[in-house]
Amino acid sequence: MSWAPDYSFSPSEWEPPAQRENDTIITSDVLQARDTPSMIEQTVTPPFSLNPSPSVHVEQPSFVPVSTAFYPGSHCDASDLVLLSSDSVLFYVHINILLRISENTFSSLLSSPLSGDTYRGSIISIPETSVVLDALLHFLYSESCADQAPSFETLCTAVDQMPFYDIEPRHHIIPSNPSYGYLLAFAPLFPLELYALAAHFDIFHLAASTSSHLLGCSLSTISDEIAERIGAIYLNRLFHLHLRRLTALKGILLRSPYPHPPIPGCSFHSQKQTSRIWALGVAQLAWEATPDTSAHDIESSLSSLDESSTCALCQQSLADWMKAAIASWASIDRMITS
């Protein structure tokens, strides 16, 4: 068995976080928030005995920073493990929930499995900031992190760090997880970065939902670094999505409207003249088309061509063609496929 550094320490070895300047003192009737929105300070009621040596005087802390989402009593069951972030914030968690998906969670930090009794009731130091650890725990607990409002960068860091703690991201970032929706909400703002994150960890549902926001992205502008992070498989899927939509749109636009039987004032010759004008307009639109071309773009580009003919039947035929074209374009997939 390979040696791994043990980041945990027993209650008797725990030293309270150093007092920070301008800390807010919390009394029983006043509770003020700290600068970090997701953290509060609570009067310490340690769930374990420190038992200092009679010959050594140990001054007990009056308060310590505790997570507002993972504090003593935040969940139905009593916590049996405390995680200490790199900025000295305590998170009271439950071993059975941490190990719900994998028995190896946090094994890279420990000398023995977390499933045993070795670490029950102890404090484990986690080399992550409180905001990152908070986001990571919300994914593990399948709870929404919307109240803490982490930034997109924080969520990406939390997901990127999961493998370091022997956590498989695609097992936790799933549509049924409330934090999944919060992460997906960043797709309109950071589509390429979110798609790269999902592709890197093979989170197909997240990548597919994000890909619809990349229809307006010029694939030639993707940097080598982002392309490497996305990987060949998901990059190929994105290229095929763009190609598939462009091919489908051109096929739809190049279908000519049906002619009608000749009538007084509109012969076959007149209809051919109208068709040529229509073909020129469609060719221009097809040349400028992009994968994110909207139905409104099609309608506004071709609506002026109705004026090329005064025949009511020709105008009706063009209107019917336009409705059919828009309906066909709306049915084309907007997301990658597996």
N, C-alpha and C positions, 0 to 999 in steps of 0.2 A: 504494500500500500504506500503510495507516494505521500511525502510529508506536505502538509498544507498549513500555512500560518493560522493560528487561532485568534480571531478578532474578538472573542467573547471574554468577559470577565465576570467573576462571581460577585454577589452583592457586597461581600466583605472587602473586595478590592475596588469597589466603585468610588470614584471621587466626583462629587457634584460639579457641574459646570461652573466655571469662574464667573463671579458677579460682573456684569457688564455695566458700563457707565450709563446713567440715565434710565436704569430699569424702572418699570412701573411696579409699585408694590400693590399687591392684590389683597384686599380685605374681604370680609364676608359679605359686605354690602356694596362693594365697588369692584367692577371688573373692567379693566381697560385693555384694549387691543394693543399688541406690540406692532412694530413697524412691519413685520412680516404678516400679511393678511391671514395666513392659514395657521398661525401659531398664537397661543395664549399662554399666560403664566398662571399656574395654579399652586396653591399651598400644597406642599409635599406631604403625602401620606404614603410612605414607601410600603409596598406590599411585602417587604422582606426586612429582616433584622440585620443591622450592620454590625452589632456586637463588637465595638472597639475594645482594645486592650485597656484594662483599668488604669494602667500607668500612663496612657497617652490620651490627651484630651482632644476629641474630635468635635469641631463646631458643626452642628447640623445646619444645612441650608434652609432658608425661610421660604424659598420658592425656586422652581426650575421651569424652563420652557417646556410645554407639553403640547402636542399636536391637538388641534381643535376637532379633528376627525377621528383620531385614534388615541383617546384618553381613557383612564379607568372608568368603566361603566358606559362607554360609548356604544357597546354592543351587548346583546342579551347575555352571552356567556362571559364569565370572568376571564380576563387576559392571563396568559401563562408565560409570556415572553415580552421583553422590552427591547426595542431597537433604538440605538442612539445614532443620530445623524452626525455628519462631520461638523455641523454648526451647533451641536449640543442641544438638540431637540429630542424629546423622548416620544416614542410611538409604542403604545400598549397594544400588542397584537396576539393572535391565537395560532398556535403551532398547527392545529388540525386544518385551518383554512390555508395557511401557507403551503402545506403539503397536500392540498386537495387534488391538484393536478399531477404533481411530481414529487416523489420522495427525496429528490436530490436538491430541492430548493435551498440556496445559500450554502451548499456543501463546499463550495470553493473557499469559503471563509473559515470553515470549521474543521477540527481534527477528528470529529466523529459525527455520525448522522444526526440531524435535527430531530428525527423521529424518536430517538431515545429520550431518557430522562436527564441526560447530562446538562442540557441547557434550559430545562424547564424552570421558570422562575428567575432566570438570570438576565443579564443585559449583554446584548451583542452590538458591537460598534460596526456601523455600516459606512463605508467611505463615500457617501453621497450627501449632498445638501438636503435640507429638510423638504424643499419644494419638489425635488426630484424623487426622493423617497416617498413622499406623500402621493405623487402621481402613480408611482410603481405599485404601491399598496392598494390604491383604488382599483387598478386593473386586476390585481390578485383577488381582491374581495368582491369583484363584480359589482362595484358601486360607482355612482356617478361622481366625477370630480368637478362638476360645474360650480358647486358652491365655493371651491377653492380657486377657481378660474385660473388654472396654470396656463402659461404661454405655450405657443406651438413649439418653441425651442425646448422648453422644459419637457413636454410630452415626448418629443423626439429623443431627447437624452435618456429619459426613463426607458423607452423601448429599446434603444441601442444598448443600454446597460443590462438588460434582462439576461442575455446569454452569459454574462460574467457571473451572475448569481444562479446559473443552471436553470433558468426559466425560459421556456420556449414561447416567444411572442405570439405565434399564430394559434396557440392553444388558449390564449387569454383575450386577444384582440379579435373578438368575434361580434357579429351583429347583436347578439343577445346581451352583451355586456353594456351597461349604461354608459360607460366611459368611451365606448366605441363611437357612439353618436357625437359626443363632444369632440373627439379627435377628427371625425369626418367633417364636422362643421368648418374646419379650416381649409377644406378642399378648394373653395373658390378663391381663397387668398394665397395659398401655397400649393397649387396643384402638382407641380413638377416635384417639389420636395416631398410631398406626402406620397405621391406615386412611387418615388424612389425608395422611400421607407418601407412601403408595403411590398414592393417587389423584392427588396433586399432580404426580407424575412419570409417571402412566399405567402403573404397574407392576401389571397386572391380576392376575397370579397371587398376588402378595402381598396385594392388596386383597381378593380373593375368599377367601383362607384366613383373613384377619383378620375378615371380615364376620360369620363364624359366632359370634365372640365379642361382637358388637354386638347380638345378638338381645334382650338384656335392657336395652339402652340406650334411654332415653326420647328419641326424636328431637326432641321439643320443647325439650330442655335443651341442644341443640347451639348453641354461641355463633356469632355472626356471623363472628368471625375464623376459627373452625374450618370453618364452612360455606364461606367464601370459599376457604380453602385446599383443601378437598375438591373444589370445583367442581361445576357443575350436573350433569354426566353421572354422576359417581359418587355424588352425593347422591341423584339420582333412582333409581339402582340400589338404594341402601340403603333408600329409602322403599318401593320396589316389593317388596323382599325382605320387609319387615315386613308390608306389606299382603297379599302373596301367602300368607304363612304364616297370618295371622289368618283370611283368607277360607277357606283350606283347612281349618283346624281347626273353624271354625263349621259348614262343610258336613259334616264327619265327625260332629260331635256331634249334629247335628239329624236324623240318620238313626235311625228308630225300630227297636227290636228286632222280629224277626218273631214274630207270634202263633202259637200252636199250636192244633190242633183242641181244641174243648171236651172236658173230661173231668170225671168226678165230682169235685167239690170245686174246680173251676177253670173257670168258664164264661166266655163272651165278656165278660160284664159285669164279672167279677172282673179279667180281663186289662186292660180299659179303665181300671179304677181304678189298677192297677199302672203302666200306661203314663203316666197323668197325673202320678203321683208321680215317675216317671222323667223325664218332660219338664221338670218344675220343677227337678229337680237338674241336668239338662243345661243348661237355660237359665241357671242361676246360674253354672255353670262357663264357658259361652260368653261371658257378660258380663264375667267377670273374666279371661278368657284373654289371654295375651300371646304375642308371637312365640317366646319361649323357654320356654313351657309344656312341661314334661317328661312323659314317659309315666307316671312315678311320680305326678305331680300329678293326671293324669286318673284313674289307678287308685284313688288314695287318696280322691278326691272322690266317685267313683261306687260304690265298693265297699260303702258303707253302704246303698245302695239295694237291695241283694240281700235285705235283711231285710224289704222292703215286701211280699214275697209268700212264702207257705209252699209254693207249688207247685214241685216239683222241675223240671218242664219250663220254667217261667218263669225260674227261677234259672239253668238251663242256657242258655236263650236269651240272658239278660242277660250271662252269662259269655262266650258266643261273640261277642256284639256288642262287648264290651269288648276282647277280643283282636283283633278285626278293626279296631276303631277305633285301638288303639295301633299296630298294624302299619301302618295307612294313614298315621298321623301321623309315624311314623318314616321313611317314604319321601319325605316332603316335603323339598325342597331347603333346606339351612341356609346356603347361600352365595349371593352375588350372581351374576347371569348377565350375559354380555356382550350 
